[in-house]
Amino acid sequence: MLKPLRRQKFWLLLWCTAVLAVIVVCLIPPPPLALPQNSDKIEHFLAYFLLAGSAVQLFATRRALWCVALGLVVMGVGIEWLQGALTETRMADPMDALANSIGVLVGMLTAFTPVRDLLLRLQSRG
């Protein structure tokens, strides 16, 4: 299921920590920043792009990548629902869920590029 990385457990733990960090950051009160309207969509896209793209670096099989992609999309939609249901400082926004899902799609598309094995190549050099 995982690519033959030297420190598989480390990389998997790092990825899982990143997933957990996204969940936490999305559910705690937002920092008081004056940002342009809808600029958070870029943040949503980038977060999920990085999670999906790094999953491409870790997981070897199509089945595993499909499961991760589906899980990340469900997570993105679920977080939006939780923001509306459980927090008073955030609101559910379907456009955020869409930005998350597009980030997952674009991140997963890196599996069809030479970048898909970047971590393996970097480890083989060191």
C-alpha positions in Angstrom: 0.0 0.0 0.0 2.9 2.4 0.8 5.8 3.2 -1.5 9.1 1.6 -0.6 10.4 4.6 1.4 13.2 4.3 3.9 11.2 5.7 6.8 7.6 4.7 5.9 6.3 5.1 9.4 7.8 8.6 9.8 6.4 9.8 6.5 3.0 8.3 7.2 2.9 9.9 10.7 3.9 13.2 9.3 1.1 13.0 6.7 -1.4 12.0 9.4 -0.2 14.9 11.5 -0.8 17.3 8.6 -4.3 16.0 8.2 -5.0 16.5 11.9 -3.5 20.0 11.8 -5.9 20.9 8.9 -8.9 19.6 11.0 -7.8 21.6 14.1 -7.0 24.8 12.2 -10.4 24.6 10.5 -12.3 24.2 13.8 -10.6 26.6 16.1 -11.6 30.3 16.1 -10.0 32.1 13.1 -7.3 34.7 13.7 -8.5 38.3 13.3 -6.9 39.0 9.9 -8.2 41.5 7.4 -8.1 39.4 4.2 -9.7 40.1 0.9 -13.2 38.6 0.5 -13.0 34.9 -0.6 -9.2 34.7 -0.4 -9.7 31.8 2.0 -10.6 29.7 -1.0 -7.0 29.8 -2.0 -6.0 28.6 1.4 -8.5 25.7 1.3 -7.3 24.7 -2.2 -3.7 24.8 -1.1 -4.2 22.8 2.1 -6.0 20.0 0.3 -3.7 20.1 -2.7 -0.8 19.6 -0.3 -2.5 16.8 1.5 -3.4 15.0 -1.7 -0.1 15.7 -3.4 1.8 14.3 -0.4 -0.4 11.3 -0.3 0.7 10.6 -3.9 4.3 10.6 -2.6 3.4 8.0 0.1 0.8 5.6 -1.3 1.7 3.2 -4.0 -1.6 1.7 -5.2 -4.5 3.2 -7.2 -6.9 1.8 -4.6 -5.1 3.5 -1.8 -5.0 6.8 -3.6 -8.8 6.5 -4.4 -9.5 5.9 -0.8 -7.3 8.8 0.3 -8.9 11.1 -2.2 -12.4 10.1 -1.2 -11.5 10.4 2.5 -10.1 13.9 2.0 -13.2 15.1 0.1 -15.4 13.7 2.8 -13.2 15.3 5.4 -13.4 18.7 3.6 -17.2 18.5 3.4 -17.5 17.2 7.0 -15.4 20.0 8.4 -17.6 22.6 6.7 -20.6 20.9 8.2 -19.0 20.8 11.6 -18.1 24.5 11.3 -21.7 25.3 10.9 -23.0 22.9 13.5 -20.5 23.1 16.3 -18.8 26.5 16.2 -20.0 30.0 16.7 -16.9 31.6 15.2 -17.1 29.9 11.8 -19.8 29.2 9.3 -20.3 26.4 6.8 -19.5 27.5 3.3 -20.2 25.1 0.3 -17.6 27.1 -1.7 -14.9 26.1 0.8 -15.9 22.5 0.4 -15.7 22.9 -3.4 -12.2 24.6 -3.1 -11.1 21.6 -0.8 -12.4 19.1 -3.4 -10.7 20.8 -6.3 -7.4 20.9 -4.2 -7.8 17.1 -3.7 -8.4 16.6 -7.4 -5.4 18.6 -8.6 -3.2 17.1 -5.9 -4.1 13.6 -7.0 -3.4 14.5 -10.6 0.2 14.8 -9.7 0.2 11.0 -9.8 0.2 11.3 -13.6 3.3 13.4 -13.6 7.0 12.7 -13.0 6.6 14.5 -9.6 4.7 11.4 -8.3 8.0 9.7 -7.1 9.9 12.8 -6.0 10.3 11.6 -2.4 11.6 8.3 -3.6 14.1 10.0 -5.9 15.2 12.4 -3.1 15.7 9.4 -0.7 17.8 7.5 -3.3 20.2 10.4 -3.5 20.8 10.6 0.2 
